[in-house]
Amino acid sequence: MAEAADFQGMNPSPARRWLRRTASLIVGVPMVAGLLAGPAASSAQAETATKAPAGSRTVDVSLDTLAPSAPVEGDTLTVSGTLTNKGKKTVTDAAVDLRVGPRLSGRGEIDEAAKRTGYQPGSDPAKLGGSYTLKVPELASGVSQDFTLAVPVNKLELDAGGVYQLGVSLTGRTADYAYDQVLGIQRTFLPWQPEDTKSKTKLTFLWPLIASAHLTAETGSDEQQTPVFANDDLALELAPGGRLEQLVSLGRQLPVTWVIDPDLLASADAMTKNYRVKVGDTTVAGTNQAIAKKWLTDLQAAVKEGKVVALPFADPDLASIAHRGKNVSGALSHLQTATEVAGTTVETVLHVKPSTDFAWPVDGAIDPSVVDVATSAGAHKVIARSDSLEETGGLPYTPTSARPIGGGTTAVVSDHRLSTAFTGDMSKAGASTLAVQKFLAQTLAVTEQAPDNARSIVVAPQRTPTAAQAQTMARALQALTAEHWTQPLDLTAAADQKPDAQATTKVPRASQYPKKLRNQELPTQAFQDIRTTQNSLNSFQIILTQPDRVVTPFGNAINRSVSSSWRGRPLEAQRYRDAVHTYLQGLTTEVQLITKTDVTLSGRSATIPVTVQNKLVQGVDHLVLRLTSNNATRLKLNDGKAVAQEPVEIAGGHSQSVKFDASANANGQAQVTARLFTTDGAPYGEEMTFTVKVSEVTPTVLLVIAGGLLLLVLAGIRMYTHRKRTVAGAVVDGNGGEPEQPSDPAPDTGPESGDPSGPGEKVDR
């Protein structure tokens, strides 16, 4: 009777309507049961009295659309979705109904309502009924059927502003149950705020543009240093419909703060030009320049009037550095470099000046060491999350995000419920709709907690949202554009808001850092590997005439090695680090000593040549070649010393033969070691050892040689006398022609060979 009276124009108070519905439902259940005979009816009655009916999950009810998400006076609420019979029996005489109410009080009640499954008498309100019921005569097992309900908002019996529970149920019968019962129900939330609130919650929504590493350390040998990508997967994300394309096209219409990894910008910018893609052991030309150019153009337009926050280059994993890498020398210096290059990269590519004063640990989880690492890189603001801080203030409302945590550092604490609202699979319309409605409900509940106390709330969603998650987030933010209870605020302004005096500012202890996140961190070995690579790079760049061609790509690759994107992918992370180190080692061996065979000295002194080869495209200098005699008594080098060295300076693609004077005191063999060193004394490359065989000239040999020389002189005199007589005879005969002479031999102008010396090599005396 109460429901009939409502439809006839009677308007009792909301509290009385709710009491009537509940009383009617409670009284009606045993009356229906009493009319039914047999054990089945008794069983159903007992089940209803104790828990949700067994059949209330027979039909899956999916709410695919709910529009408008936040209705106002005069709107018509349209709910559409899908019914799927998951049971084994056909459902007959069914009806789809809306169930509205009660008004929920506080964020906790919203959480509890979201957890409930199945129909629960006493908790779920009575159906709206009347002309707003949709009849479903039959729904066979395994069959799905779409439905749509449209109800004017003024028929929903909403009164005061707030969050109302909204349910869509299917009531029907099966062969097992000969009476009407709720066979399926889906709940969501309906935010109702017909008038603007006195104080609006300032809402900051972070819009992350972050991707995994795609660029390698390799570059081409051309002047432009053509970049080499590990794969062409980035193009798929930048292309229309791709994850990153969706984030840009959606974000440009929303009041968000862009949080960007500069490495993504550098990679996309590299793709706009000639680039190569690794395919097995070779590379092929990339072909997606147009896609990258359009994406960057769209992004430049999107951020032109917005707020941009630049993370350190490659989005380093601050917690991994704090917990596993801080004690490995050089780990913190990489973080400082990543911060320094971040602002320059964003400004160069996007033509806007970003804020570089923020650090964002994974999931906003912090402890003292994470904060220390973040601030050591120059950040004074750390984006944390409310489930990471100890909420000991006992506040009856959600406090403002900004919290001073000491040392001049501000923790910008994102709201845990709102920040995790869009995780999971949002590709299904039902899941997306439920996420949007719950997000809106929570934001309205935050405002209602303290209607006279305007606060600033930050939402920091997952780092790399999928396209479906981005679309869901956009729907939620678009529903808030009317600003009935929230108003947008950028992250920099949010960090400057006056904090709540009673809000906790205590940073959790290291032991409270989430175990799940700690297990995903990079291992200490990763930072040791990176240190080895950095040391090799330091030694290599000293000898280069154009060190920037190597330092920049390898420095960026080292930063990528500690990216947050490697979390949960330890094998891929290891492969990336190994590839960087292997490629660097390959470059360093392009400057090397050419292997020598044994050398023979046929006298007391000679010159020993050692060839250094440079296969790099750029020149090398600041190198010396050091030769060491392992037996100085038998063989001495320059100025009678056991060690001699000469400077080395070689153009790209050339070799240099470095010559050393050697003197022998006795016959026999002497081992000689050759090795390159940098000018500051650090060894470079592998050493090379060869044997010098000394064969000292004896007096007997000298006598034989002298006799041979005397015979040659006598023969020469005889030939000269014979020739003079021949010429004189020709003059007498009257012949005026000059005798032909053989031409002088041409000089050897061929390039010096870089091949190893031949066996039994003789040296210049």
NORSUL-V425421 format. One record per residue. N is the residue number from 1. RES is the residue in one small letter. SS is DSSP state (helix for helix, strand for strand, loop for the rest). PSI is psi in whole degrees, -180 to 180 (NA if undefined). OMEGA is omega as a letter, one per 40 degrees, with the letter a starting at -180 (999 if undefined). Layout:
n/res/ss/psi/omega
N/RES/SS/PSI/OMEGA
N/RES/SS/PSI/OMEGA
This chain:
n/res/ss/psi/omega
1/m/loop/-36/a
2/a/helix/-45/a
3/e/helix/-39/i
4/a/helix/-40/i
5/a/helix/-39/i
6/d/helix/-43/a
7/f/helix/-19/a
8/q/loop/10/i
9/g/loop/-8/i
10/m/loop/141/a
11/n/loop/74/i
12/p/loop/168/a
13/s/loop/157/i
14/p/helix/-38/a
15/a/helix/-42/a
16/r/helix/-39/i
17/r/helix/-43/a
18/w/helix/-43/i
19/l/helix/-40/a
20/r/helix/-44/a
21/r/helix/-45/a
22/t/helix/-45/a
23/a/helix/-42/i
24/s/helix/-41/a
25/l/helix/-44/a
26/i/helix/-41/a
27/v/helix/-35/a
28/g/helix/-31/a
29/v/helix/-53/i
30/p/helix/-30/i
31/m/helix/-45/i
32/v/helix/-41/a
33/a/helix/-36/a
34/g/helix/-25/i
35/l/helix/-15/a
36/l/loop/138/a
37/a/loop/161/i
38/g/loop/164/a
39/p/helix/-28/a
40/a/helix/-41/a
41/a/helix/-43/i
42/s/helix/-41/i
43/s/helix/-43/a
44/a/helix/-40/a
45/q/helix/-44/a
46/a/helix/-39/a
47/e/helix/-41/a
48/t/helix/-34/a
49/a/helix/-19/a
50/t/helix/-33/a
51/k/loop/178/i
52/a/loop/139/i
53/p/loop/146/a
54/a/helix/-28/a
55/g/helix/-1/a
56/s/helix/-3/i
57/r/helix/16/a
58/t/loop/-42/a
59/v/strand/128/i
60/d/strand/124/i
61/v/strand/115/i
62/s/strand/129/i
63/l/strand/101/a
64/d/strand/-36/i
65/t/strand/147/i
66/l/strand/109/a
67/a/strand/136/e
68/p/loop/155/a
69/s/loop/-33/i
70/a/loop/84/a
71/p/loop/160/i
72/v/loop/177/a
73/e/loop/135/i
74/g/loop/-12/i
75/d/loop/158/i
76/t/strand/123/a
77/l/strand/124/i
78/t/strand/124/i
79/v/strand/125/i
80/s/strand/156/a
81/g/strand/-157/a
82/t/strand/138/i
83/l/strand/132/i
84/t/strand/120/i
85/n/strand/107/a
86/k/loop/-5/i
87/g/loop/179/a
88/k/loop/-7/a
89/k/loop/152/i
90/t/loop/139/i
91/v/strand/132/a
92/t/strand/162/i
93/d/strand/45/a
94/a/strand/162/i
95/a/strand/142/i
96/v/strand/130/a
97/d/strand/154/i
98/l/strand/145/i
99/r/strand/115/a
100/v/strand/132/i
101/g/strand/167/e
102/p/strand/177/i
103/r/strand/128/a
104/l/strand/143/a
105/s/loop/106/i
106/g/helix/164/a
107/r/helix/-31/i
108/g/helix/-41/i
109/e/helix/-35/i
110/i/helix/-43/i
111/d/helix/-43/a
112/e/helix/-42/a
113/a/helix/-35/a
114/a/helix/-24/a
115/k/helix/-22/a
116/r/loop/140/i
117/t/loop/152/a
118/g/loop/162/a
119/y/loop/133/a
120/q/loop/100/i
121/p/strand/138/a
122/g/loop/-29/i
123/s/loop/-38/i
124/d/strand/135/a
125/p/loop/169/i
126/a/loop/158/a
127/k/loop/154/i
128/l/loop/-42/i
129/g/loop/-159/i
130/g/helix/-142/a
131/s/helix/-5/a
132/y/helix/20/i
133/t/loop/137/i
134/l/strand/119/a
135/k/strand/138/i
136/v/strand/96/a
137/p/strand/-40/a
138/e/strand/141/i
139/l/strand/102/a
140/a/loop/161/i
141/s/loop/132/i
142/g/loop/-1/a
143/v/loop/145/i
144/s/strand/148/i
145/q/strand/133/i
146/d/strand/155/i
147/f/strand/157/i
148/t/strand/132/i
149/l/strand/134/i
150/a/strand/123/a
151/v/strand/128/i
152/p/strand/139/a
153/v/helix/-34/a
154/n/helix/-8/i
155/k/helix/-4/a
156/l/loop/-3/i
157/e/loop/39/i
158/l/loop/142/a
159/d/loop/-101/a
160/a/loop/154/i
161/g/loop/148/i
162/g/strand/-169/a
163/v/strand/125/i
164/y/strand/144/i
165/q/strand/134/i
166/l/strand/126/i
167/g/strand/148/i
168/v/strand/122/a
169/s/strand/156/i
170/l/strand/121/i
171/t/strand/135/a
172/g/strand/-165/a
173/r/strand/158/i
174/t/loop/177/i
175/a/loop/-26/a
176/d/loop/-24/a
177/y/loop/108/a
178/a/loop/8/i
179/y/loop/160/a
180/d/loop/133/i
181/q/strand/160/i
182/v/strand/115/a
183/l/strand/-11/i
184/g/strand/146/a
185/i/strand/145/i
186/q/strand/134/a
187/r/strand/150/i
188/t/strand/-163/a
189/f/strand/145/i
190/l/strand/105/i
191/p/strand/129/a
192/w/strand/111/i
193/q/loop/83/a
194/p/loop/-26/i
195/e/loop/151/i
196/d/loop/142/i
197/t/loop/157/i
198/k/loop/-46/i
199/s/loop/131/a
200/k/loop/143/i
201/t/strand/129/i
202/k/strand/120/a
203/l/strand/123/i
204/t/strand/121/a
205/f/strand/120/i
206/l/strand/136/a
207/w/strand/95/a
208/p/strand/132/i
209/l/strand/91/a
210/i/loop/140/i
211/a/loop/166/i
212/s/loop/168/a
213/a/loop/134/i
214/h/loop/-30/a
215/l/strand/141/i
216/t/strand/-178/i
217/a/strand/-10/a
218/e/strand/144/i
219/t/strand/160/i
220/g/loop/165/a
221/s/loop/1/i
222/d/loop/172/a
223/e/loop/-34/a
224/q/loop/-6/a
225/q/loop/65/a
226/t/loop/122/a
227/p/strand/155/i
228/v/strand/123/i
229/f/strand/145/i
230/a/loop/-30/i
231/n/loop/179/i
232/d/loop/25/a
233/d/helix/-29/a
234/l/helix/-36/i
235/a/helix/-34/i
236/l/helix/-35/i
237/e/helix/-29/a
238/l/helix/-22/a
239/a/loop/159/i
240/p/loop/129/a
241/g/loop/-12/i
242/g/loop/166/a
243/r/helix/-52/a
244/l/helix/-33/i
245/e/helix/-40/i
246/q/helix/-40/i
247/l/helix/-40/a
248/v/helix/-48/a
249/s/helix/-33/i
250/l/helix/-43/a
251/g/helix/-29/a
252/r/loop/-16/i
253/q/loop/4/a
254/l/loop/153/i
255/p/loop/80/a
256/v/loop/165/i
257/t/strand/120/a
258/w/strand/125/i
259/v/strand/111/a
260/i/strand/138/i
261/d/strand/116/a
262/p/helix/-26/i
263/d/helix/-36/i
264/l/helix/-43/i
265/l/helix/-43/i
266/a/helix/-39/a
267/s/helix/-45/i
268/a/helix/-39/i
269/d/helix/-40/i
270/a/helix/-32/a
271/m/helix/-20/i
272/t/loop/-15/a
273/k/loop/-167/i
274/n/loop/133/i
275/y/strand/162/a
276/r/strand/155/i
277/v/strand/131/a
278/k/strand/133/i
279/v/strand/100/a
280/g/loop/-128/a
281/d/loop/6/a
282/t/strand/-178/i
283/t/strand/153/i
284/v/strand/160/a
285/a/strand/134/i
286/g/loop/152/a
287/t/loop/16/a
288/n/loop/34/a
289/q/helix/-42/a
290/a/helix/-39/i
291/i/helix/-45/a
292/a/helix/-41/a
293/k/helix/-44/a
294/k/helix/-42/a
295/w/helix/-45/a
296/l/helix/-39/i
297/t/helix/-44/i
298/d/helix/-40/a
299/l/helix/-41/i
300/q/helix/-41/i
301/a/helix/-36/a
302/a/helix/-38/a
303/v/helix/-1/a
304/k/loop/-42/a
305/e/loop/6/a
306/g/loop/-176/i
307/k/strand/131/a
308/v/strand/130/i
309/v/strand/126/i
310/a/strand/122/i
311/l/strand/163/i
312/p/loop/148/a
313/f/loop/128/i
314/a/loop/11/i
315/d/loop/66/a
316/p/strand/149/a
317/d/loop/96/a
318/l/helix/-40/a
319/a/helix/-39/i
320/s/helix/-42/i
321/i/helix/-43/a
322/a/helix/-40/a
323/h/helix/-28/a
324/r/helix/-23/a
325/g/helix/-12/a
326/k/loop/-33/a
327/n/loop/-1/i
328/v/loop/121/a
329/s/loop/135/i
330/g/loop/-15/a
331/a/helix/-44/a
332/l/helix/-31/i
333/s/helix/-33/i
334/h/helix/-39/a
335/l/helix/-40/i
336/q/helix/-41/i
337/t/helix/-41/a
338/a/helix/-35/i
339/t/helix/-40/a
340/e/helix/-40/a
341/v/helix/-14/a
342/a/helix/-54/a
343/g/helix/-42/a
344/t/helix/-43/a
345/t/helix/-48/a
346/v/helix/-44/a
347/e/helix/-37/a
348/t/helix/-42/a
349/v/helix/-42/a
350/l/helix/-12/i
351/h/loop/31/i
352/v/loop/151/i
353/k/loop/116/a
354/p/loop/167/i
355/s/strand/132/i
356/t/loop/22/a
357/d/loop/11/a
358/f/strand/143/i
359/a/strand/143/a
360/w/loop/91/i
361/p/loop/157/a
362/v/helix/128/a
363/d/helix/18/i
364/g/helix/18/a
365/a/loop/127/a
366/i/loop/159/i
367/d/loop/176/a
368/p/helix/-39/a
369/s/helix/-36/i
370/v/helix/-42/i
371/v/helix/-42/i
372/d/helix/-44/i
373/v/helix/-42/a
374/a/helix/-44/a
375/t/helix/-27/i
376/s/helix/-22/i
377/a/loop/1/i
378/g/loop/-2/i
379/a/loop/139/i
380/h/loop/0/i
381/k/strand/128/a
382/v/strand/124/i
383/i/strand/104/i
384/a/strand/-175/i
385/r/strand/148/a
386/s/loop/-27/i
387/d/loop/-6/i
388/s/loop/-30/i
389/l/loop/149/i
390/e/loop/115/a
391/e/loop/87/a
392/t/loop/3/a
393/g/loop/-22/a
394/g/loop/27/a
395/l/loop/142/i
396/p/loop/8/a
397/y/loop/166/i
398/t/loop/120/a
399/p/loop/167/i
400/t/loop/147/a
401/s/loop/-38/a
402/a/strand/129/i
403/r/strand/123/i
404/p/strand/128/a
405/i/strand/16/i
406/g/strand/155/i
407/g/loop/23/a
408/g/loop/12/a
409/t/strand/138/i
410/t/strand/129/i
411/a/strand/120/i
412/v/strand/102/a
413/v/strand/110/i
414/s/strand/153/a
415/d/loop/127/a
416/h/helix/-48/a
417/r/helix/-47/a
418/l/helix/-35/a
419/s/helix/-25/a
420/t/loop/12/a
421/a/loop/-22/a
422/f/loop/22/i
423/t/loop/168/a
424/g/loop/-176/a
425/d/loop/108/i
426/m/loop/9/a
427/s/loop/-20/i
428/k/loop/133/a
429/a/helix/-38/a
430/g/helix/-46/a
431/a/helix/-40/a
432/s/helix/-45/a
433/t/helix/-44/i
434/l/helix/-39/a
435/a/helix/-42/i
436/v/helix/-48/a
437/q/helix/-38/i
438/k/helix/-38/i
439/f/helix/-47/i
440/l/helix/-40/i
441/a/helix/-43/a
442/q/helix/-39/i
443/t/helix/-40/i
444/l/helix/-38/i
445/a/helix/-36/i
446/v/helix/-45/i
447/t/helix/-39/a
448/e/helix/-19/a
449/q/helix/-41/a
450/a/loop/79/a
451/p/loop/-22/i
452/d/loop/3/a
453/n/loop/92/i
454/a/loop/130/a
455/r/loop/167/a
456/s/strand/121/a
457/i/strand/139/a
458/v/strand/137/i
459/v/strand/118/i
460/a/loop/92/a
461/p/loop/-175/i
462/q/loop/151/a
463/r/loop/-41/a
464/t/loop/74/a
465/p/loop/145/i
466/t/loop/171/i
467/a/helix/-41/i
468/a/helix/-39/i
469/q/helix/-40/i
470/a/helix/-41/i
471/q/helix/-38/i
472/t/helix/-43/i
473/m/helix/-41/a
474/a/helix/-41/i
475/r/helix/-41/a
476/a/helix/-44/a
477/l/helix/-36/i
478/q/helix/-32/i
479/a/helix/-19/a
480/l/loop/-1/a
481/t/loop/-23/i
482/a/loop/-19/i
483/e/loop/44/i
484/h/loop/-34/a
485/w/loop/-3/i
486/t/strand/163/i
487/q/strand/143/a
488/p/strand/152/i
489/l/loop/136/a
490/d/loop/166/a
491/l/helix/-39/a
492/t/helix/-44/i
493/a/helix/-36/i
494/a/helix/-38/a
495/a/helix/-21/a
496/d/loop/2/i
497/q/loop/151/i
498/k/loop/124/a
499/p/loop/158/i
500/d/loop/130/a
501/a/loop/-30/a
502/q/loop/-7/a
503/a/loop/143/a
504/t/loop/142/i
505/t/loop/14/a
506/k/loop/124/i
507/v/loop/131/a
508/p/loop/155/i
509/r/loop/161/a
510/a/helix/-33/a
511/s/helix/-17/a
512/q/helix/-2/i
513/y/loop/134/a
514/p/loop/129/a
515/k/helix/-38/a
516/k/helix/-42/i
517/l/helix/-38/a
518/r/helix/-35/a
519/n/helix/-17/a
520/q/loop/-2/a
521/e/loop/157/i
522/l/loop/141/i
523/p/loop/164/i
524/t/helix/-34/i
525/q/helix/-33/i
526/a/helix/-42/a
527/f/helix/-31/i
528/q/helix/-39/i
529/d/helix/-43/a
530/i/helix/-39/i
531/r/helix/-41/i
532/t/helix/-45/i
533/t/helix/-42/a
534/q/helix/-40/i
535/n/helix/-41/i
536/s/helix/-39/i
537/l/helix/-40/i
538/n/helix/-42/a
539/s/helix/-38/a
540/f/helix/-43/a
541/q/helix/-21/a
542/i/helix/-35/a
543/i/loop/-2/a
544/l/strand/142/i
545/t/loop/-21/i
546/q/loop/71/a
547/p/loop/-27/a
548/d/helix/-27/i
549/r/helix/-22/a
550/v/helix/-42/a
551/v/helix/-43/a
552/t/helix/-55/a
553/p/helix/-36/i
554/f/helix/-35/i
555/g/helix/-43/i
556/n/helix/-40/i
557/a/helix/-37/i
558/i/helix/-40/i
559/n/helix/-39/i
560/r/helix/-25/a
561/s/loop/-19/i
562/v/loop/24/a
563/s/strand/148/i
564/s/helix/-21/a
565/s/helix/-15/i
566/w/helix/-7/a
567/r/loop/131/a
568/g/loop/3/i
569/r/loop/61/a
570/p/helix/-37/a
571/l/helix/-45/i
572/e/helix/-38/i
573/a/helix/-43/i
574/q/helix/-43/i
575/r/helix/-39/a
576/y/helix/-47/i
577/r/helix/-43/a
578/d/helix/-40/a
579/a/helix/-40/i
580/v/helix/-47/a
581/h/helix/-43/a
582/t/helix/-43/a
583/y/helix/-39/i
584/l/helix/-43/i
585/q/helix/-37/i
586/g/helix/-38/i
587/l/helix/-41/a
588/t/helix/-31/a
589/t/loop/-3/i
590/e/loop/-15/i
591/v/strand/110/a
592/q/strand/165/i
593/l/strand/138/i
594/i/loop/128/a
595/t/loop/133/i
596/k/loop/147/i
597/t/loop/-178/a
598/d/loop/146/a
599/v/strand/140/i
600/t/strand/128/i
601/l/strand/115/a
602/s/loop/51/i
603/g/loop/-174/a
604/r/loop/-24/a
605/s/strand/154/a
606/a/strand/177/i
607/t/strand/129/a
608/i/strand/116/i
609/p/strand/140/i
610/v/strand/129/a
611/t/strand/132/i
612/v/strand/129/a
613/q/strand/137/i
614/n/strand/105/i
615/k/loop/0/i
616/l/loop/162/i
617/v/loop/-11/i
618/q/loop/161/a
619/g/loop/163/i
620/v/strand/146/i
621/d/strand/-165/a
622/h/strand/32/i
623/l/strand/149/i
624/v/strand/147/i
625/l/strand/121/a
626/r/strand/129/i
627/l/strand/131/a
628/t/strand/125/i
629/s/strand/124/a
630/n/loop/-3/i
631/n/loop/82/a
632/a/loop/-21/i
633/t/loop/-38/a
634/r/loop/-40/a
635/l/strand/123/i
636/k/strand/152/a
637/l/strand/-160/a
638/n/helix/127/i
639/d/helix/31/i
640/g/helix/26/a
641/k/strand/164/i
642/a/loop/-21/a
643/v/strand/136/i
644/a/strand/150/i
645/q/strand/152/a
646/e/strand/146/i
647/p/strand/152/a
648/v/strand/129/i
649/e/strand/114/a
650/i/strand/134/i
651/a/loop/161/i
652/g/loop/135/i
653/g/loop/18/a
654/h/strand/172/i
655/s/strand/157/i
656/q/strand/132/i
657/s/strand/115/a
658/v/strand/126/a
659/k/strand/139/a
660/f/strand/136/i
661/d/strand/139/i
662/a/strand/145/i
663/s/strand/140/a
664/a/strand/143/i
665/n/loop/-18/a
666/a/loop/158/i
667/n/loop/160/i
668/g/strand/-165/a
669/q/strand/146/i
670/a/strand/133/i
671/q/strand/135/i
672/v/strand/134/i
673/t/strand/130/i
674/a/strand/137/i
675/r/strand/145/i
676/l/strand/145/i
677/f/strand/150/i
678/t/strand/164/a
679/t/loop/-17/i
680/d/loop/9/i
681/g/loop/2/a
682/a/loop/132/i
683/p/strand/146/a
684/y/strand/122/i
685/g/strand/-172/a
686/e/strand/149/i
687/e/strand/159/i
688/m/strand/133/a
689/t/strand/136/i
690/f/strand/166/a
691/t/strand/135/i
692/v/strand/120/i
693/k/strand/122/a
694/v/strand/125/i
695/s/loop/95/a
696/e/loop/140/a
697/v/loop/127/a
698/t/loop/165/i
699/p/helix/-38/a
700/t/helix/-43/i
701/v/helix/-39/i
702/l/helix/-39/i
703/l/helix/-43/i
704/v/helix/-42/a
705/i/helix/-41/i
706/a/helix/-41/i
707/g/helix/-42/i
708/g/helix/-38/i
709/l/helix/-39/i
710/l/helix/-43/i
711/l/helix/-39/i
712/l/helix/-39/i
713/v/helix/-45/a
714/l/helix/-40/i
715/a/helix/-37/i
716/g/helix/-41/i
717/i/helix/-43/a
718/r/helix/-42/i
719/m/helix/-38/a
720/y/helix/-43/a
721/t/helix/-40/a
722/h/helix/-42/a
723/r/helix/-39/a
724/k/helix/-41/i
725/r/helix/-38/a
726/t/helix/-42/i
727/v/helix/-42/a
728/a/helix/-40/i
729/g/helix/-36/a
730/a/helix/-37/i
731/v/helix/-41/i
732/v/helix/-35/a
733/d/loop/-6/i
734/g/loop/14/i
735/n/loop/115/a
736/g/loop/0/a
737/g/loop/146/i
738/e/loop/132/i
739/p/loop/139/a
740/e/loop/143/i
741/q/loop/145/i
742/p/loop/142/a
743/s/loop/157/i
744/d/loop/143/i
745/p/loop/145/i
746/a/loop/143/i
747/p/loop/156/i
748/d/loop/112/a
749/t/loop/10/a
750/g/loop/155/i
751/p/loop/151/a
752/e/loop/133/a
753/s/loop/139/i
754/g/loop/7/a
755/d/loop/155/i
756/p/loop/150/i
757/s/loop/148/a
758/g/loop/166/i
759/p/loop/144/i
760/g/loop/34/a
761/e/strand/133/i
762/k/strand/148/a
763/v/loop/158/i
764/d/strand/139/i
765/r/loop/NA/999
